[in-house]
C-alpha cells in the first residue's frame, strides 16, 4: 500500500522511497535531490536508502521504472478501450507529453539520457522503456489503418518518427520553452505533427465515377 510509509520495524518501504523521490523532484528539481535530503523527508537514514538502491543513479533509474510501469498499465487500458483510433492516438499523446516544466518523470528521462553514453545498464534500461512505448504506438497505428481510420502506413516507421518529435517537444516543455493553456503544454503542436505523419483514411472516389 503506497500510503503505508513504514513497516512495523520502522523502515520506510521501497515504494514510499520512490514516491517521495518523485515528489521531491517535482517540488525542487533534480539537483536538490540528495540521499540525505530524501532520507530527511522520509524520516529515515541515507544508509537505509542505499541498502535498497546502492547509488543515486540506481535510485533515479528505479524511480523512472516505477513511474513508467504505471504509464504502461494506462497504455494497455487505452489500447483496449472501445473508442476510435483517432481518439486513442490523442490520448496517447497526452500520456506521453509532460504535464509541465516540473514533470518529475521527464526530468528523470533527460537526466538519464545525459548519463547513458558511459553506462551500459542505463542504456539497456532506456531501450527497454522506449520499446514499450514504440510497440504500443505501432499497435495503435496498425489497428487504426486496418480499420480504415488512418491512411495505409508503415506503423513502425511512423511510430518512431512521432516518438522522436514528442521527445523533442517534451524536452522543450521541461526546459520551459513551451507554454500554453492546455494542461499538457505542446499538445497542439503534437497533434499537428500526428496529423501530418498519420493522415486519415480517404476513400478513392475515382473508381466510383467510372461507372457513371
N, C-alpha and C positions, 0 to 999 in steps of 0.2 A: 504494500500500500504506500503510495507516494507521500502521503501526509504523515506517515509514521517515521519521523526523522531519526528516532533512536530505537535500538533494540533494548531489551531489559538489562543488558550488561552495560548500557550507556554508550555503546558505539553507534556512530552515525552510519546508516546504510549507504551502499554504493549509489543506489538510485537517487537518494537525497543529495549526495555529493554532486552528482551530475546536474540535478535540477538546480541546485544552488549556484553551481558554476555558471550555468546558462543565464540565470537571473543576474549574477554579478556582472557578466559581460554586457548584458542589455542595459544595466544601470550605469556602469562606469567605464565600459570599454575593456578591451583585452589586456592593455598594458598594465592596468591596475590589478589584474588577477594574478596573485601570487599564492603559493601554497599556504603561507602563513596567514594571508588575508582571508582565504577561503576557510581555513581552519577556524579563524576567529568568528566568521559568520556562522559557522556550524556549531561552535562551542566545543570543538574537539582539538586534536593536535595535528600539526603538519605531518608528523610521523605516521599517524593513523591513515591519513590520505595517501602518503607514499607507500604504505604497506599494500594498498589495493592497486595503485596505478603506476608506481615506480618512478615516474618523472612527470613534469608538467606537459611535455609533448604527448605522452600517453594518456594523460587526463583529458587533454583537449581532443584527442582522437576519439576517446571513449564518449565524451560529451557529444561530439558530432555524430557518431554512430547511433547514440541514444535518440538524438533529435531526428535523424534520418529514418530510424526504424518506425517512429510514429507516422512520418510522412509516407512511408512505404505502405502502411496499412490504409492510409487515406487514399492513396492512388489505387490500390486494389479495390476498395469500395467504390471509387469513382468509375473505374472501368466496368464494374458490374451493374452500374445504375442503368435504368431504362429511360435514357434521355438521348437526344440527338448527338451525333458525333461532334457537331459544331459546339454544342453546349459543353460537352466533355472536354474539348480542347480548350475552351475558355477557362473552365475550372482548373484544368491542368496548369495553365499559365499562372493563375492566381496562387496555386500551391507552390510553384517553382520560385516566383519572384519574392524578394524580401519584403517584409512589412514596413520597412523604413530604414533610415541610416543606422539605427541601433539594433537591427535584427541580429541576434547572437549567432544564429546558425550560419548566416552569410559572413559574419565577421570571422568565424572559425574557418570557413572554407577559404577565404582569402589568405588568412594567416598560414594555413597548412599548404596551400598552393606554393607559397614562397619557400616552404621548407622541404618540399618533396624532391627537388633535384638531387639532394645528397642523402636521402633517406628512403631506402627501398621499401620499408614497412609502410611508410606513409603513401608512397606511390601505389602500392598494391591496394591499400585501403581506399584511396581516392578512385582508382579504376573500378573497384568493386561497387562503390556507391554510385558512381557515374553510370555504370552498366544497368543498374536498376531503373534509373530514370529513362535511359535510352530504350531499353526493352519495352517499358510500359508505353512510352510515346509511340514507338514503332507499332505496337499492337493497336493502339487507339487509331492511328492514321490508316493502317491496313484495313481495319474493320470499317472505318468511315468510307474508304474508297470502294470496298466490296459492296457496301450498301448504297453506293452512288450518292453519297453526301459530299465527298471530295472527288476532284478530278483524278484520273489514274496517275499514280505516282510511285516513286521508289521510296518506300516508307523508311528504310534505313538511312538513306542519304538525306531525306527531308528532316528526319528527326535529329540527325547530327547537326545539320545547318541551323535549325531552330534553337537547339540547346546551346550552340555556340553563341548565337545572338543573345539569348537570355542570360548567359553568363556575363557577357559584356554589359548588358543593361543592369544586371544585378550589382555588378561591381560599381557602376556609376551611382546607383542608389546608396550603397553603403558609404561611398565617398562623399555623399551629399550633393552630387551633381545632377540628380534627377528628383524633381519635386512635382507635386500635383495634388488635386483634391481627393483623388481616389485613395483608399487605404493601402493599395499597392501602387506606389509610385512606378512610373514607366509602364503601367499596364496597357495604356492606349498604344504606346509605341510597340509593345509586344504583340498586341492584336493586329496592328498594321503589318508587322513582319510575318505573322502567321498567315494572314490573308494573301500576302504576296507569294509565300512559299507553298501554301496549301490552298489553291483556289477551289471554289465549289464546283460540283459536277454540273455540267450543262448539256442538255440534250442536243444532239446534232439534228438540226431542222432541215438539212439539205436533202436527206433521203425522203422526208415527208413530202417535200414539194415535187418530187419527180413523178409521183403517181397522180398528180392533179392536172 
